Amino acid sequence: MAADKKIVVPEFEPVTYDPQYILMVNQLKKYFPIKDGMLAKTVGHVKAVDGVTFNLKRGTTMGLVGESGCGKTTTGRTILRLAGEKTSGQVLFNGQEVYDLSSKEMRALRTKMQIIFQDPFSSLSPRLPVGEIIGEAVREHNLVPKAEFDDYIDKVMDDCGLQPFHKVRYPHEFSGGQRQRICIARALALNPEFVVCDEPVSALDVSIQAQIINLLKDLQAKHNLTYLFISHDLSVVEHISDTVGVMYLGNLVEYGETDDIFKNPLHPYTKALFSAIPVPDPKVKKERIVLEGSIPSPANPPKGCKFHTRCKYCMDRCKHEVPVQKEIEPGHYVVCHLYDK
């Protein structure tokens, strides 16, 4: 009988903790096995996250953008250790390797790392009243004394724009925007330092989106929160983020300060992505860069540069040689052969 197909992961160079960063992600990889046949033999792997590297300063927001299926959500979940074991790489949170912690240590760390999900309705239990949804984890972790519990939940709800009488109501009695406020309150109740915002406004209409974005910014200023903000909406990312990472097929192809990336996108994929941002002035003509073909399968990505099958600047070396991350301007990194010296 043939053996299961093994993953061959090249070694990576570990990074040393730098105290200015709350989160350091180094060559993070997360592969999912593809099972086939009656014996569920592993015949390949989906390379959902394939060597992502970035650092996140305390009290700032990093936007993570890219097409559907490029690995944004899996990156967020892998950082929080919600997607099983990582395949390779480092995730340092306040200098601790998240994947070296025991179950007990990880449970204690859970209060410091939280997530706000994309769909507020499916992430809220329909059987529990709002007060219990927000307070359940607070009680589990014994964060406040019993006598102060109700007052604490009222304060968290007030911070998130919810009224005390909402505690006895159920999720189905609220609008989409209010449900997302409940999700934010649930995350905030644990007094976290780092929050993954997984497309928190994509299911809401535009006016409510603005309210939620402003709420997130106000809470960040008040509690010195650090966000990893995953989104499709580039205008929202430009508004809320201090730094931006652009993902394509499991890789971070460009990373830098928000102003630098939006004023001077370097990678051909980033340029195509940003050319799709609508301009509110009807008189302004914007050249739209249309990419040929569809995103390749992460189970069988192209050799060399993964973007070469859709890139109009493709050279022969792009088809065989994997590009490495280069710093073009201070703090502005790109992964592309066009910038090789």
Secondary structure as UniProt FT lines:
FT   TURN            19..20
FT   STRAND          21..36
FT   TURN            37..40
FT   STRAND          41..57
FT   TURN            58..59
FT   STRAND          61..65
FT   TURN            68..69
FT   HELIX           72..79
FT   TURN            80..81
FT   STRAND          88..93
FT   TURN            94..95
FT   STRAND          96..97
FT   HELIX           98..100
FT   HELIX           103..109
FT   TURN            110..112
FT   STRAND          113..116
FT   TURN            120..123
FT   TURN            126..127
FT   HELIX           130..140
FT   TURN            141..142
FT   HELIX           146..148
FT   HELIX           149..159
FT   TURN            160..161
FT   HELIX           164..168
FT   HELIX           171..173
FT   HELIX           176..188
FT   TURN            189..190
FT   STRAND          194..198
FT   TURN            200..203
FT   HELIX           206..223
FT   STRAND          226..230
FT   HELIX           234..240
FT   STRAND          243..248
FT   TURN            249..250
FT   STRAND          251..257
FT   HELIX           258..263
FT   HELIX           268..274
FT   TURN            275..276
FT   TURN            282..283
FT   TURN            298..299
FT   TURN            306..307
FT   HELIX           308..310
FT   TURN            312..313
FT   HELIX           316..319
FT   STRAND          325..329
FT   TURN            330..331
FT   STRAND          332..335
FT   HELIX           337..339
//
